[in-house]
Amino acid sequence: MSIEDEYAYIVNERLAPVDFKAAGYPNLQAVYDAYIPGVNS
């Protein structure tokens, strides 16, 4: 999703925190570590 499309969700507070356990990760850092280096910075 492009930032232009995401913006409406962000400003209207339609986002929820990542439930890392439901996604199969032991902690939030594991979610970050699953991404290609530099994607989440």
PQR file with spaces between the fields and no chain letter, atoms N, CA, C, O and H, PARSE charges and radii, in Angstrom:
ATOM       1  N    MET     1       0.856   -1.166    0.000 -0.4000 1.5000
ATOM       2  CA   MET     1       0.000    0.000    0.000 -0.0000 2.0000
ATOM       3  C    MET     1       0.906    1.234    0.000  0.5500 1.7000
ATOM       4  O    MET     1       1.872    1.303    0.760 -0.5500 1.4000
ATOM       5  N    SER     2       0.597    2.170   -0.825 -0.4000 1.5000
ATOM       6  CA   SER     2       1.412    3.389   -0.876 -0.0000 2.0000
ATOM       7  C    SER     2       1.069    4.298    0.305  0.5500 1.7000
ATOM       8  O    SER     2       0.002    4.176    0.906 -0.5500 1.4000
ATOM       9  H    SER     2      -0.187    2.115   -1.442  0.4000 1.0000
ATOM      10  N    ILE     3       1.983    5.206    0.627 -0.4000 1.5000
ATOM      11  CA   ILE     3       1.762    6.118    1.759 -0.0000 2.0000
ATOM      12  C    ILE     3       0.530    6.987    1.510  0.5500 1.7000
ATOM      13  O    ILE     3      -0.160    7.368    2.455 -0.5500 1.4000
ATOM      14  H    ILE     3       2.850    5.305    0.139  0.4000 1.0000
ATOM      15  N    GLU     4       0.252    7.298    0.254 -0.4000 1.5000
ATOM      16  CA   GLU     4      -0.939    8.094   -0.042 -0.0000 2.0000
ATOM      17  C    GLU     4      -2.205    7.353    0.385  0.5500 1.7000
ATOM      18  O    GLU     4      -3.143    7.965    0.897 -0.5500 1.4000
ATOM      19  H    GLU     4       0.813    6.989   -0.514  0.4000 1.0000
ATOM      20  N    ASP     5      -2.232    6.033    0.176 -0.4000 1.5000
ATOM      21  CA   ASP     5      -3.381    5.230    0.577 -0.0000 2.0000
ATOM      22  C    ASP     5      -3.398    4.987    2.082  0.5500 1.7000
ATOM      23  O    ASP     5      -4.467    4.925    2.690 -0.5500 1.4000
ATOM      24  H    ASP     5      -1.471    5.536   -0.240  0.4000 1.0000
ATOM      25  N    GLU     6      -2.224    4.851    2.681 -0.4000 1.5000
ATOM      26  CA   GLU     6      -2.126    4.601    4.120 -0.0000 2.0000
ATOM      27  C    GLU     6      -2.530    5.822    4.943  0.5500 1.7000
ATOM      28  O    GLU     6      -3.059    5.682    6.045 -0.5500 1.4000
ATOM      29  H    GLU     6      -1.356    4.902    2.187  0.4000 1.0000
ATOM      30  N    TYR     7      -2.283    7.005    4.415 -0.4000 1.5000
ATOM      31  CA   TYR     7      -2.487    8.241    5.177 -0.0000 2.0000
ATOM      32  C    TYR     7      -3.893    8.347    5.769  0.5500 1.7000
ATOM      33  O    TYR     7      -4.052    8.737    6.926 -0.5500 1.4000
ATOM      34  H    TYR     7      -1.854    7.118    3.519  0.4000 1.0000
ATOM      35  N    ALA     8      -4.900    8.006    4.990 -0.4000 1.5000
ATOM      36  CA   ALA     8      -6.282    8.098    5.493 -0.0000 2.0000
ATOM      37  C    ALA     8      -6.492    7.180    6.694  0.5500 1.7000
ATOM      38  O    ALA     8      -7.208    7.539    7.628 -0.5500 1.4000
ATOM      39  H    ALA     8      -4.772    7.689    4.050  0.4000 1.0000
ATOM      40  N    TYR     9      -5.883    6.017    6.677 -0.4000 1.5000
ATOM      41  CA   TYR     9      -6.005    5.105    7.812 -0.0000 2.0000
ATOM      42  C    TYR     9      -5.291    5.676    9.042  0.5500 1.7000
ATOM      43  O    TYR     9      -5.790    5.582   10.163 -0.5500 1.4000
ATOM      44  H    TYR     9      -5.300    5.726    5.918  0.4000 1.0000
ATOM      45  N    ILE    10      -4.131    6.259    8.813 -0.4000 1.5000
ATOM      46  CA   ILE    10      -3.341    6.805    9.924 -0.0000 2.0000
ATOM      47  C    ILE    10      -4.070    7.965   10.594  0.5500 1.7000
ATOM      48  O    ILE    10      -4.262    7.956   11.810 -0.5500 1.4000
ATOM      49  H    ILE    10      -3.726    6.335    7.902  0.4000 1.0000
ATOM      50  N    VAL    11      -4.478    8.962    9.810 -0.4000 1.5000
ATOM      51  CA   VAL    11      -5.100   10.155   10.394 -0.0000 2.0000
ATOM      52  C    VAL    11      -6.464    9.882   11.000  0.5500 1.7000
ATOM      53  O    VAL    11      -6.891   10.602   11.902 -0.5500 1.4000
ATOM      54  H    VAL    11      -4.323    8.969    8.822  0.4000 1.0000
ATOM      55  N    ASN    12      -7.157    8.855   10.522 -0.4000 1.5000
ATOM      56  CA   ASN    12      -8.460    8.508   11.081 -0.0000 2.0000
ATOM      57  C    ASN    12      -8.374    7.440   12.162  0.5500 1.7000
ATOM      58  O    ASN    12      -9.388    6.889   12.591 -0.5500 1.4000
ATOM      59  H    ASN    12      -6.810    8.269    9.789  0.4000 1.0000
ATOM      60  N    GLU    13      -7.137    7.154   12.600 -0.4000 1.5000
ATOM      61  CA   GLU    13      -6.870    6.211   13.694 -0.0000 2.0000
ATOM      62  C    GLU    13      -7.529    4.856   13.461  0.5500 1.7000
ATOM      63  O    GLU    13      -8.157    4.295   14.358 -0.5500 1.4000
ATOM      64  H    GLU    13      -6.314    7.602   12.252  0.4000 1.0000
ATOM      65  N    ARG    14      -7.375    4.343   12.245 -0.4000 1.5000
ATOM      66  CA   ARG    14      -7.944    3.038   11.897 -0.0000 2.0000
ATOM      67  C    ARG    14      -6.874    1.948   11.881  0.5500 1.7000
ATOM      68  O    ARG    14      -6.998    0.951   11.169 -0.5500 1.4000
ATOM      69  H    ARG    14      -6.865    4.799   11.516  0.4000 1.0000
ATOM      70  N    LEU    15      -5.846    2.148   12.658 -0.4000 1.5000
ATOM      71  CA   LEU    15      -4.757    1.184   12.741 -0.0000 2.0000
ATOM      72  C    LEU    15      -4.778    0.517   14.104  0.5500 1.7000
ATOM      73  O    LEU    15      -5.244    1.095   15.086 -0.5500 1.4000
ATOM      74  H    LEU    15      -5.746    2.957   13.236  0.4000 1.0000
ATOM      75  N    ALA    16      -4.281   -0.679   14.150 -0.4000 1.5000
ATOM      76  CA   ALA    16      -4.169   -1.409   15.415 -0.0000 2.0000
ATOM      77  C    ALA    16      -2.727   -1.859   15.578  0.5500 1.7000
ATOM      78  O    ALA    16      -2.025   -2.065   14.587 -0.5500 1.4000
ATOM      79  H    ALA    16      -3.903   -1.148   13.352  0.4000 1.0000
ATOM      80  N    PRO    17      -2.282   -2.014   16.807 -0.5600 1.5000
ATOM      81  CA   PRO    17      -0.926   -2.515   17.019  0.2800 2.0000
ATOM      82  C    PRO    17      -0.781   -3.921   16.440  0.5500 1.7000
ATOM      83  O    PRO    17      -1.752   -4.672   16.347 -0.5500 1.4000
ATOM      84  N    VAL    18       0.434   -4.257   16.058 -0.4000 1.5000
ATOM      85  CA   VAL    18       0.711   -5.598   15.549 -0.0000 2.0000
ATOM      86  C    VAL    18       0.581   -6.599   16.685  0.5500 1.7000
ATOM      87  O    VAL    18       1.205   -6.437   17.734 -0.5500 1.4000
ATOM      88  H    VAL    18       1.222   -3.647   16.133  0.4000 1.0000
ATOM      89  N    ASP    19      -0.219   -7.622   16.483 -0.4000 1.5000
ATOM      90  CA   ASP    19      -0.318   -8.710   17.456 -0.0000 2.0000
ATOM      91  C    ASP    19       0.694   -9.764   17.026  0.5500 1.7000
ATOM      92  O    ASP    19       0.363  -10.699   16.296 -0.5500 1.4000
ATOM      93  H    ASP    19      -0.725   -7.754   15.631  0.4000 1.0000
ATOM      94  N    PHE    20       1.933   -9.603   17.488 -0.4000 1.5000
ATOM      95  CA   PHE    20       3.017  -10.455   17.019 -0.0000 2.0000
ATOM      96  C    PHE    20       2.805  -11.918   17.366  0.5500 1.7000
ATOM      97  O    PHE    20       3.234  -12.792   16.613 -0.5500 1.4000
ATOM      98  H    PHE    20       2.202   -8.844   18.080  0.4000 1.0000
ATOM      99  N    LYS    21       2.158  -12.207   18.477 -0.4000 1.5000
ATOM     100  CA   LYS    21       1.910  -13.606   18.840 -0.0000 2.0000
ATOM     101  C    LYS    21       0.909  -14.244   17.879  0.5500 1.7000
ATOM     102  O    LYS    21       1.072  -15.404   17.501 -0.5500 1.4000
ATOM     103  H    LYS    21       1.809  -11.497   19.089  0.4000 1.0000
ATOM     104  N    ALA    22      -0.123  -13.500   17.480 -0.4000 1.5000
ATOM     105  CA   ALA    22      -1.099  -14.024   16.527 -0.0000 2.0000
ATOM     106  C    ALA    22      -0.463  -14.262   15.160  0.5500 1.7000
ATOM     107  O    ALA    22      -0.903  -15.129   14.405 -0.5500 1.4000
ATOM     108  H    ALA    22      -0.255  -12.558   17.787  0.4000 1.0000
ATOM     109  N    ALA    23       0.572  -13.489   14.847 -0.4000 1.5000
ATOM     110  CA   ALA    23       1.280  -13.646   13.576 -0.0000 2.0000
ATOM     111  C    ALA    23       2.362  -14.728   13.657  0.5500 1.7000
ATOM     112  O    ALA    23       3.027  -15.025   12.664 -0.5500 1.4000
ATOM     113  H    ALA    23       0.930  -12.785   15.460  0.4000 1.0000
ATOM     114  N    GLY    24       2.531  -15.313   14.846 -0.4000 1.5000
ATOM     115  CA   GLY    24       3.479  -16.410   14.990 -0.0000 2.0000
ATOM     116  C    GLY    24       4.877  -16.007   15.413  0.5500 1.7000
ATOM     117  O    GLY    24       5.811  -16.801   15.295 -0.5500 1.4000
ATOM     118  H    GLY    24       1.992  -15.072   15.652  0.4000 1.0000
ATOM     119  N    TYR    25       5.037  -14.785   15.905 -0.4000 1.5000
ATOM     120  CA   TYR    25       6.342  -14.313   16.343 -0.0000 2.0000
ATOM     121  C    TYR    25       6.401  -14.291   17.874  0.5500 1.7000
ATOM     122  O    TYR    25       5.394  -14.024   18.530 -0.5500 1.4000
ATOM     123  H    TYR    25       4.278  -14.141   16.001  0.4000 1.0000
ATOM     124  N    PRO    26       7.576  -14.570   18.441 -0.5600 1.5000
ATOM     125  CA   PRO    26       7.690  -14.582   19.899  0.2800 2.0000
ATOM     126  C    PRO    26       7.712  -13.190   20.530  0.5500 1.7000
ATOM     127  O    PRO    26       7.372  -13.030   21.703 -0.5500 1.4000
ATOM     128  N    ASN    27       8.114  -12.179   19.745 -0.4000 1.5000
ATOM     129  CA   ASN    27       8.181  -10.807   20.271 -0.0000 2.0000
ATOM     130  C    ASN    27       8.215   -9.828   19.094  0.5500 1.7000
ATOM     131  O    ASN    27       8.333  -10.237   17.938 -0.5500 1.4000
ATOM     132  H    ASN    27       8.390  -12.309   18.792  0.4000 1.0000
ATOM     133  N    LEU    28       8.111   -8.550   19.398 -0.4000 1.5000
ATOM     134  CA   LEU    28       8.068   -7.534   18.352 -0.0000 2.0000
ATOM     135  C    LEU    28       9.390   -7.467   17.590  0.5500 1.7000
ATOM     136  O    LEU    28       9.389   -7.239   16.380 -0.5500 1.4000
ATOM     137  H    LEU    28       8.015   -8.218   20.336  0.4000 1.0000
ATOM     138  N    GLN    29      10.497   -7.658   18.267 -0.4000 1.5000
ATOM     139  CA   GLN    29      11.790   -7.622   17.592 -0.0000 2.0000
ATOM     140  C    GLN    29      11.867   -8.694   16.504  0.5500 1.7000
ATOM     141  O    GLN    29      12.475   -8.462   15.459 -0.5500 1.4000
ATOM     142  H    GLN    29      10.497   -7.842   19.250  0.4000 1.0000
ATOM     143  N    ALA    30      11.272   -9.842   16.727 -0.4000 1.5000
ATOM     144  CA   ALA    30      11.265  -10.911   15.726 -0.0000 2.0000
ATOM     145  C    ALA    30      10.511  -10.478   14.469  0.5500 1.7000
ATOM     146  O    ALA    30      10.868  -10.890   13.365 -0.5500 1.4000
ATOM     147  H    ALA    30      10.778  -10.030   17.576  0.4000 1.0000
ATOM     148  N    VAL    31       9.483   -9.661   14.621 -0.4000 1.5000
ATOM     149  CA   VAL    31       8.757   -9.126   13.461 -0.0000 2.0000
ATOM     150  C    VAL    31       9.705   -8.228   12.662  0.5500 1.7000
ATOM     151  O    VAL    31       9.804   -8.356   11.441 -0.5500 1.4000
ATOM     152  H    VAL    31       9.193   -9.326   15.517  0.4000 1.0000
ATOM     153  N    TYR    32      10.395   -7.325   13.348 -0.4000 1.5000
ATOM     154  CA   TYR    32      11.353   -6.444   12.680 -0.0000 2.0000
ATOM     155  C    TYR    32      12.443   -7.249   11.985  0.5500 1.7000
ATOM     156  O    TYR    32      12.839   -6.936   10.862 -0.5500 1.4000
ATOM     157  H    TYR    32      10.314   -7.221   14.340  0.4000 1.0000
ATOM     158  N    ASP    33      12.917   -8.273   12.651 -0.4000 1.5000
ATOM     159  CA   ASP    33      14.002   -9.088   12.099 -0.0000 2.0000
ATOM     160  C    ASP    33      13.586   -9.877   10.864  0.5500 1.7000
ATOM     161  O    ASP    33      14.443  -10.296   10.085 -0.5500 1.4000
ATOM     162  H    ASP    33      12.595   -8.527   13.563  0.4000 1.0000
ATOM     163  N    ALA    34      12.293  -10.084   10.673 -0.4000 1.5000
ATOM     164  CA   ALA    34      11.795  -10.844    9.522 -0.0000 2.0000
ATOM     165  C    ALA    34      11.829  -10.032    8.229  0.5500 1.7000
ATOM     166  O    ALA    34      11.726  -10.599    7.141 -0.5500 1.4000
ATOM     167  H    ALA    34      11.598   -9.744   11.306  0.4000 1.0000
ATOM     168  N    TYR    35      11.971   -8.702    8.337 -0.4000 1.5000
ATOM     169  CA   TYR    35      11.987   -7.854    7.168 -0.0000 2.0000
ATOM     170  C    TYR    35      13.385   -7.748    6.569  0.5500 1.7000
ATOM     171  O    TYR    35      14.383   -7.963    7.256 -0.5500 1.4000
ATOM     172  H    TYR    35      12.054   -8.241    9.221  0.4000 1.0000
ATOM     173  N    ILE    36      13.445   -7.418    5.301 -0.4000 1.5000
ATOM     174  CA   ILE    36      14.724   -7.190    4.625 -0.0000 2.0000
ATOM     175  C    ILE    36      15.415   -6.004    5.314  0.5500 1.7000
ATOM     176  O    ILE    36      14.755   -5.016    5.636 -0.5500 1.4000
ATOM     177  H    ILE    36      12.634   -7.243    4.743  0.4000 1.0000
ATOM     178  N    PRO    37      16.719   -6.088    5.541 -0.5600 1.5000
ATOM     179  CA   PRO    37      17.423   -4.984    6.202  0.2800 2.0000
ATOM     180  C    PRO    37      17.130   -3.625    5.525  0.5500 1.7000
ATOM     181  O    PRO    37      17.148   -3.504    4.300 -0.5500 1.4000
ATOM     182  N    GLY    38      16.863   -2.625    6.358 -0.4000 1.5000
ATOM     183  CA   GLY    38      16.610   -1.283    5.877 -0.0000 2.0000
ATOM     184  C    GLY    38      15.148   -0.972    5.596  0.5500 1.7000
ATOM     185  O    GLY    38      14.797    0.197    5.435 -0.5500 1.4000
ATOM     186  H    GLY    38      16.848   -2.724    7.353  0.4000 1.0000
ATOM     187  N    VAL    39      14.289   -1.973    5.532 -0.4000 1.5000
ATOM     188  CA   VAL    39      12.877   -1.732    5.216 -0.0000 2.0000
ATOM     189  C    VAL    39      12.176   -1.006    6.360  0.5500 1.7000
ATOM     190  O    VAL    39      11.332   -0.144    6.116 -0.5500 1.4000
ATOM     191  H    VAL    39      14.573   -2.922    5.663  0.4000 1.0000
ATOM     192  N    ASN    40      12.508   -1.339    7.588 -0.4000 1.5000
ATOM     193  CA   ASN    40      11.798   -0.764    8.733 -0.0000 2.0000
ATOM     194  C    ASN    40      12.537    0.402    9.365  0.5500 1.7000
ATOM     195  O    ASN    40      12.245    0.754   10.508 -0.5500 1.4000
ATOM     196  H    ASN    40      13.194   -2.040    7.786  0.4000 1.0000
ATOM     197  N    SER    41      13.482    1.014    8.666 -0.4000 1.5000
ATOM     198  CA   SER    41      14.185    2.147    9.259 -0.0000 2.0000
ATOM     199  C    SER    41      13.777    3.452    8.613  0.5500 1.7000
ATOM     200  O    SER    41      14.274    4.512    8.994 -0.5500 1.4000
ATOM     201  H    SER    41      13.719    0.728    7.737  0.4000 1.0000
